[in-house]
Amino acid sequence: MKSFSHQQSSSWFRDAVIYHILVDRFAGYDKTRDPLKPVFLGGNLNGVSDKLGYLVDLGINTLWLSPVNKTTAYHGYHITDFYSTDKRFGSEKDLKDLIEKAHAKNIRVILDFVPNHCSRQHPLFHKAYGDKRSPYRKWFYFSTFGNRYLCFLHFHDLPKINLDFPDARNHIIGAARKWIAMGADGFRLDHAIGPSHDFWKSFRREIKAINPEAILIGEAWLEGISTSMLKTIRVRNKYLRHLFGFNPWDIEREYIGEFDGVLDFFFRHQITAYIAWKEDPSLHYQKLELQMSNHYERFPDCYFLPTFIENHDMNRFLFDTGQNREKLKLALRFQMSLPQPPVLYYGTESGLTNHEPMHGDVAFSDLLVRQPMPWDSLDEELIGYCRDLIRERKRRL
C-alpha cells in the first residue's frame, strides 16, 4: 500500500488536478429518488471508491469531497457531529478505506471542513439554546438578552460557533486533527471569512504539526455580502472595505501565511466575462491572458490559487455560455494552461448543465447545479477532450 512521505511543505499541490465531488450526488445513489428535491439520494463513499478507476483514467490525482460528517442535509454542510461520518455517506471505515485506495492509486484526498458554524440540530447548540446557564452558551454568539444568536450570514438554521472561545476552538480543531491523523491530505475550508485570523493561525499550527504536507485551501468569497451580514464575518477593516467595495484579489491576499492558498474566484469572474458571455471569445483571449498574468503578480509563488469554472453554489459554466460546448472547451483549455491547480466540478467533463438559472434567493434552486452524475449517458467525446487536456498539462509541468 502506497503512503505519501511527509515533506516540509505542501509543494505537491502545485501538480494537483482536483476533482470536486458532491458525495450524495456522485455515485451509489438511488435513481428512483427525485434529484430536484433537497433529500438524500444515497450517493456514498463506497460509490466514490468504485469510481476511482474512472478518475485515474481521466487524469485526476486529487479528490475534494463535500463534507461527510454527521449532518441534517444531503450536501453535508449542516453538521451535527464534527467527529463522525454520516451513516448515509458511509462509516468511518469506509472513509479510511477510500483514502487508502485512493493513495494506492497516487490520488490525494482533501475533505471539505466547516468550522464556522453547525446545524441548529447540533446537540451542543440545543443545550446552549435551551439553558442560559449552560456551559455551552459561550460556544456561540448569543445576545445579552433573549435567545437571538449570530449565524452563518442570514441562515438561522446554521448558528455561528465562537471559535475564539478556547473550549469551542479546541473541539473544532480536535476534529480536524482526527481526520488528518486518519490519512486525509488536507482541507478545503468552508466560509474562511467567518472565523478570526487568530483561529486560522492556531488551526494551521495544529494541522501542520500532524502532517506538514497537509494542504489548507480556503474559500474566501465576499460576493453578495450585505451590510447586515458584516457582523458575522471577521475580515480586516470590513466596514470600510464594504463601503468602498471589496475586490476578489484583496480578500484572497488576506490569508497569505495562514492558508496554503485560496480558491480563485477572480479567475471564475474573468473566464465567465471573457469566454461565457462574449459572442466571439477568441477576440478577447489575449486580454484574458493579460488579466490572469497581472493577477498572479499580486501573490507570492508559494501561495496556491486553484482555478474553477463552476462549483455547487453557482450556475454550471455550460449554462452561462448558452449551452455552447465550444466555449466550454475553450474555458477548460484556458484553465488547464494556467500555472495554478485546476478544479473540475463533477460532471463538467461530461457536459452536466442546468437549463434554468440558479438564484441564491430562491429556496433550493441550487439543486439545479447539483444533479446526479449521469453514469448511464456519459459524454465520451467531452470526457476524452478533458483527458487529453489533463495529459497535455502534465507533460508541460
C-alpha positions as CSV (number, residue, x, y, z in Angstrom):
1,M,0.0,0.0,0.0
2,K,1.5,3.3,-1.0
3,S,1.8,6.0,1.6
4,F,3.0,9.6,0.9
5,S,6.1,10.7,2.8
6,H,5.8,13.8,4.9
7,Q,7.8,16.7,3.5
8,Q,8.2,20.2,4.9
9,S,5.7,21.8,2.6
10,S,2.6,21.3,0.5
11,S,4.5,21.7,-2.7
12,W,2.9,18.5,-4.1
13,F,-0.3,20.6,-4.6
14,R,1.3,22.5,-7.5
15,D,0.9,19.4,-9.7
16,A,-2.7,18.7,-8.4
17,V,-5.5,18.1,-10.8
18,I,-8.5,18.3,-8.5
19,Y,-12.0,16.6,-8.9
20,H,-14.7,18.2,-6.7
21,I,-17.3,15.6,-5.6
22,L,-20.7,16.2,-4.0
23,V,-20.8,12.8,-2.4
24,D,-24.6,12.3,-2.3
25,R,-24.9,13.1,-6.0
26,F,-21.8,11.3,-7.5
27,A,-22.1,7.5,-7.3
28,G,-24.1,4.9,-5.5
29,Y,-27.3,7.0,-5.4
30,D,-30.8,5.7,-5.8
31,K,-32.0,6.5,-9.3
32,T,-35.7,6.4,-8.2
33,R,-35.4,9.4,-5.9
34,D,-36.2,12.9,-7.1
35,P,-32.9,14.9,-7.6
36,L,-34.8,18.2,-7.6
37,K,-35.8,17.7,-4.0
38,P,-33.4,18.5,-1.1
39,V,-33.2,14.9,0.0
40,F,-30.5,12.3,0.3
41,L,-30.2,10.4,-2.9
42,G,-27.9,7.8,-1.4
43,G,-24.5,8.7,-3.0
44,N,-21.8,7.4,-0.7
45,L,-18.1,6.9,-0.1
46,N,-18.1,3.4,-1.4
47,G,-19.6,4.7,-4.6
48,V,-16.6,7.1,-4.9
49,S,-14.2,4.2,-4.2
50,D,-15.9,2.2,-7.1
51,K,-15.2,5.1,-9.5
52,L,-11.5,5.6,-8.7
53,G,-10.6,3.8,-12.0
54,Y,-12.7,6.3,-13.9
55,L,-10.9,9.2,-12.2
56,V,-7.5,7.7,-12.7
57,D,-8.2,7.3,-16.4
58,L,-9.4,10.9,-16.6
59,G,-6.1,12.0,-15.1
60,I,-7.3,13.1,-11.6
61,N,-4.7,13.0,-8.8
62,T,-6.6,14.8,-6.1
63,L,-10.2,14.4,-4.8
64,W,-12.1,17.1,-2.9
65,L,-15.0,15.5,-1.1
66,S,-18.0,17.5,0.1
67,P,-18.5,17.2,3.9
68,V,-19.1,13.7,5.1
69,N,-19.7,14.5,8.8
70,K,-22.9,13.6,10.5
71,T,-25.4,16.1,9.1
72,T,-29.1,17.0,8.6
73,A,-28.7,17.9,4.9
74,Y,-27.8,15.9,1.8
75,H,-25.0,18.3,0.8
76,G,-23.3,17.8,4.2
77,Y,-22.8,21.5,5.3
78,H,-25.3,21.3,8.2
79,I,-23.2,19.4,10.7
80,T,-24.4,17.8,13.9
81,D,-21.2,15.9,14.8
82,F,-17.7,17.0,13.6
83,Y,-16.1,13.8,14.9
84,S,-18.2,11.2,13.0
85,T,-19.3,10.4,9.5
86,D,-22.9,10.3,8.5
87,K,-24.1,6.8,8.0
88,R,-25.8,7.8,4.8
89,F,-22.5,8.6,3.3
90,G,-20.8,5.7,4.9
91,S,-18.9,4.6,8.0
92,E,-15.6,5.9,9.3
93,K,-14.0,2.7,8.0
94,D,-15.5,3.5,4.5
95,L,-13.8,6.9,4.6
96,K,-10.5,5.4,5.7
97,D,-10.7,2.6,3.0
98,L,-11.4,5.3,0.3
99,I,-8.4,7.3,1.4
100,E,-6.2,4.2,1.4
101,K,-7.5,3.0,-2.0
102,A,-7.0,6.5,-3.5
103,H,-3.5,6.7,-2.1
104,A,-2.7,3.3,-3.6
105,K,-3.6,4.9,-7.0
106,N,-1.5,8.1,-6.3
107,I,-4.6,10.1,-5.6
108,R,-4.7,12.5,-2.6
109,V,-7.9,13.2,-0.7
110,I,-9.0,16.6,0.6
111,L,-12.0,16.9,2.9
112,D,-14.4,19.8,3.0
113,F,-14.2,21.1,6.5
114,V,-16.8,23.6,8.0
115,P,-15.5,25.2,11.2
116,N,-17.5,28.4,11.2
117,H,-21.0,27.0,12.0
118,C,-23.0,23.9,12.7
119,S,-26.6,22.8,12.3
120,R,-29.2,24.2,14.7
121,Q,-29.8,20.5,15.5
122,H,-26.3,20.0,16.9
123,P,-26.6,18.6,20.4
124,L,-24.4,21.3,21.9
125,F,-26.3,24.1,20.4
126,H,-29.5,22.5,21.7
127,K,-28.1,22.6,25.2
128,A,-26.9,26.2,24.8
129,Y,-30.2,27.4,23.4
130,G,-32.3,25.6,25.9
131,D,-30.4,26.8,29.1
132,K,-28.9,30.2,29.5
133,R,-26.7,28.8,32.3
134,S,-25.3,26.1,30.1
135,P,-21.5,25.9,29.8
136,Y,-22.0,25.7,26.0
137,R,-23.6,29.1,25.9
138,K,-20.2,30.6,25.3
139,W,-19.6,28.3,22.4
140,F,-22.0,30.5,20.3
141,Y,-22.8,34.2,19.9
142,F,-26.0,34.8,21.9
143,S,-27.4,38.2,22.5
144,T,-27.2,39.6,26.1
145,F,-31.0,39.4,26.4
146,G,-33.2,36.8,24.8
147,N,-32.1,33.9,22.6
148,R,-31.0,35.6,19.5
149,Y,-27.7,34.4,18.0
150,L,-25.3,35.1,15.2
151,C,-25.5,32.6,12.3
152,F,-23.8,31.9,9.0
153,L,-24.7,35.1,7.2
154,H,-28.5,35.1,7.4
155,F,-29.2,31.4,7.7
156,H,-30.8,30.9,11.1
157,D,-30.5,27.1,10.9
158,L,-26.7,27.5,11.0
159,P,-25.6,29.1,14.3
160,K,-22.1,30.6,14.2
161,I,-19.5,28.9,16.5
162,N,-17.4,31.2,18.8
163,L,-14.1,29.8,17.7
164,D,-12.3,32.4,19.9
165,F,-13.7,30.6,23.0
166,P,-11.0,28.1,23.9
167,D,-13.3,25.1,24.5
168,A,-15.1,25.6,21.2
169,R,-11.8,26.2,19.4
170,N,-10.3,23.0,20.8
171,H,-13.3,21.0,19.9
172,I,-13.3,22.0,16.2
173,I,-9.5,21.8,15.8
174,G,-9.6,18.4,17.5
175,A,-12.0,17.2,14.9
176,A,-9.8,18.4,12.1
177,R,-6.8,16.7,13.7
178,K,-8.7,13.5,13.8
179,W,-9.3,13.4,10.0
180,I,-5.7,14.4,9.2
181,A,-4.4,11.6,11.5
182,M,-6.7,9.2,9.7
183,G,-4.9,10.0,6.4
184,A,-6.8,12.9,4.8
185,D,-4.3,15.1,2.8
186,G,-5.8,18.4,3.8
187,F,-8.9,20.5,3.8
188,R,-11.0,22.9,1.7
189,L,-12.0,25.3,4.4
190,D,-15.6,26.5,4.1
191,H,-16.5,30.1,4.6
192,A,-13.0,31.1,5.5
193,I,-14.1,34.8,6.1
194,G,-16.2,33.7,9.1
195,P,-13.6,32.7,11.7
196,S,-11.0,35.1,13.1
197,H,-7.4,35.2,11.8
198,D,-6.2,34.2,15.3
199,F,-8.3,31.0,14.9
200,W,-6.8,30.2,11.5
201,K,-3.3,30.7,12.7
202,S,-3.9,28.3,15.5
203,F,-5.6,25.9,13.1
204,R,-2.6,25.9,10.8
205,R,-0.2,25.2,13.6
206,E,-2.1,22.3,14.9
207,I,-2.7,20.6,11.5
208,K,0.8,21.2,10.2
209,A,2.2,19.6,13.4
210,I,0.5,16.4,12.5
211,N,1.3,16.5,8.8
212,P,3.4,19.4,7.4
213,E,2.4,18.3,3.9
214,A,-1.3,18.7,4.6
215,I,-2.9,21.3,2.2
216,L,-5.1,24.1,3.5
217,I,-7.2,25.8,0.9
218,G,-9.7,28.5,1.9
219,E,-13.0,29.7,0.5
220,A,-12.5,33.4,0.7
221,W,-15.6,34.8,-1.1
222,L,-17.4,38.0,-0.3
223,E,-19.8,38.3,-3.2
224,G,-23.3,39.0,-2.1
225,I,-22.4,40.1,1.5
226,S,-24.8,42.7,2.7
227,T,-24.2,45.3,5.4
228,S,-26.3,43.3,7.9
229,M,-24.1,40.3,7.3
230,L,-20.8,42.0,8.2
231,K,-21.2,41.3,11.9
232,T,-20.9,37.6,11.1
233,I,-17.5,37.8,9.3
234,R,-14.0,38.5,10.5
235,V,-12.0,40.1,7.7
236,R,-9.9,43.1,8.4
237,N,-11.4,46.6,8.0
238,K,-14.6,45.1,6.9
239,Y,-16.9,48.1,7.2
240,L,-14.5,50.4,5.4
241,R,-13.8,47.9,2.7
242,H,-17.5,47.2,2.3
243,L,-18.2,50.9,1.9
244,F,-15.6,51.3,-0.9
245,G,-16.1,47.9,-2.4
246,F,-14.4,44.5,-1.8
247,N,-12.3,43.1,-4.6
248,P,-11.5,39.4,-5.1
249,W,-7.7,39.5,-5.0
250,D,-7.7,41.8,-1.9
251,I,-9.6,39.2,0.1
252,E,-7.6,36.3,-1.4
253,R,-4.4,38.0,-0.3
254,E,-5.6,38.4,3.3
255,Y,-4.9,34.8,4.1
256,I,-1.3,34.6,3.0
257,G,0.6,32.9,5.8
258,E,-2.5,31.3,7.2
259,F,-3.6,29.0,4.3
260,D,-1.6,27.4,1.6
261,G,-3.9,29.2,-0.8
262,V,-7.5,30.1,-1.6
263,L,-9.9,29.2,-4.3
264,D,-9.6,31.7,-7.1
265,F,-12.9,33.5,-7.5
266,F,-11.2,36.2,-9.6
267,F,-10.4,33.6,-12.2
268,R,-14.0,32.5,-12.3
269,H,-15.2,36.0,-12.8
270,Q,-12.8,36.6,-15.6
271,I,-13.4,33.4,-17.5
272,T,-17.1,34.0,-17.3
273,A,-16.8,37.6,-18.6
274,Y,-14.3,36.9,-21.4
275,I,-15.5,33.4,-22.6
276,A,-19.0,32.6,-21.4
277,W,-20.5,36.0,-22.1
278,K,-18.6,37.0,-25.3
279,E,-20.1,36.3,-28.7
280,D,-16.6,35.6,-30.0
281,P,-14.3,34.8,-27.1
282,S,-11.2,34.4,-29.4
283,L,-11.3,38.2,-29.8
284,H,-10.8,38.6,-26.1
285,Y,-8.4,35.7,-25.3
286,Q,-5.3,37.8,-25.1
287,K,-6.9,40.3,-22.7
288,L,-7.9,37.3,-20.5
289,E,-4.3,36.1,-20.5
290,L,-3.1,39.5,-19.5
291,Q,-5.7,39.8,-16.8
292,M,-4.6,36.5,-15.2
293,S,-0.9,37.3,-15.6
294,N,-1.4,40.6,-13.8
295,H,-3.5,38.8,-11.2
296,Y,-0.7,36.3,-10.4
297,E,1.8,39.1,-9.9
298,R,-0.1,40.1,-6.8
299,F,0.7,36.9,-5.0
300,P,3.9,35.0,-3.8
301,D,4.8,31.9,-5.8
302,C,4.2,29.7,-2.9
303,Y,0.6,30.7,-2.5
304,F,-1.8,28.5,-4.4
305,L,-4.9,29.8,-6.3
306,P,-6.8,26.8,-7.6
307,T,-8.9,27.6,-10.6
308,F,-12.5,26.5,-11.2
309,I,-15.1,27.4,-13.8
310,E,-18.1,26.2,-11.7
311,N,-19.0,24.8,-8.3
312,H,-22.0,23.7,-6.3
313,D,-23.1,27.3,-5.5
314,M,-23.3,28.8,-9.0
315,N,-24.6,28.1,-12.5
316,R,-22.9,25.4,-14.5
317,F,-20.5,27.1,-16.9
318,L,-22.2,25.5,-19.8
319,F,-25.4,27.2,-18.8
320,D,-23.6,30.6,-18.7
321,T,-22.4,30.0,-22.2
322,G,-25.9,29.4,-23.5
323,Q,-25.2,25.7,-23.8
324,N,-22.2,26.4,-26.1
325,R,-19.9,23.4,-26.0
326,E,-17.1,25.1,-27.9
327,K,-17.0,27.9,-25.3
328,L,-16.9,25.3,-22.5
329,K,-14.0,23.6,-24.3
330,L,-12.2,26.9,-24.7
331,A,-12.6,27.6,-21.0
332,L,-11.3,24.2,-20.0
333,R,-8.3,24.6,-22.3
334,F,-7.5,28.0,-20.8
335,Q,-7.9,26.7,-17.3
336,M,-5.5,23.8,-17.9
337,S,-3.0,26.1,-19.4
338,L,-2.5,28.2,-16.2
339,P,0.2,27.5,-13.7
340,Q,-2.3,27.0,-10.8
341,P,-4.0,23.7,-9.9
342,P,-7.3,23.2,-11.8
343,V,-10.5,22.1,-10.1
344,L,-13.1,20.1,-12.1
345,Y,-16.6,20.0,-10.5
346,Y,-18.0,16.6,-11.0
347,G,-19.8,16.2,-14.3
348,T,-18.2,19.1,-16.0
349,E,-16.2,16.7,-18.1
350,S,-19.5,15.1,-19.3
351,G,-21.3,18.4,-20.1
352,L,-23.5,18.4,-17.0
353,T,-25.5,21.6,-17.0
354,N,-28.6,23.4,-15.8
355,H,-31.4,24.7,-18.1
356,E,-32.8,27.3,-15.7
357,P,-30.8,29.9,-13.8
358,M,-29.8,29.3,-10.2
359,H,-30.9,32.1,-7.9
360,G,-29.4,32.4,-4.5
361,D,-32.5,33.9,-3.0
362,V,-34.8,31.1,-4.4
363,A,-35.0,28.2,-2.0
364,F,-33.3,25.0,-3.3
365,S,-32.6,26.4,-6.7
366,D,-29.0,25.2,-6.1
367,L,-30.3,21.7,-6.8
368,L,-30.2,22.7,-10.5
369,V,-26.4,22.6,-10.3
370,R,-26.2,19.5,-8.1
371,Q,-27.8,16.9,-10.3
372,P,-26.6,13.3,-10.2
373,M,-23.6,12.2,-12.2
374,P,-25.1,10.7,-15.4
375,W,-23.3,7.4,-15.4
376,D,-25.7,5.9,-18.0
377,S,-25.3,8.6,-20.5
378,L,-21.7,9.9,-20.3
379,D,-20.4,12.3,-22.9
380,E,-17.4,10.3,-24.1
381,E,-16.3,12.9,-26.6
382,L,-16.1,15.6,-24.0
383,I,-14.5,13.3,-21.4
384,G,-11.9,12.4,-24.0
385,Y,-11.2,16.1,-24.6
386,C,-10.7,16.7,-20.9
387,R,-8.5,13.7,-20.6
388,D,-6.3,15.0,-23.4
389,L,-6.1,18.4,-21.8
390,I,-5.0,17.0,-18.5
391,R,-2.4,14.8,-20.2
392,E,-1.0,17.9,-22.1
393,R,-0.9,19.8,-18.8
394,K,1.1,17.1,-17.0
395,R,3.5,16.9,-19.9
396,R,4.2,20.7,-19.6
397,L,4.7,20.6,-15.8
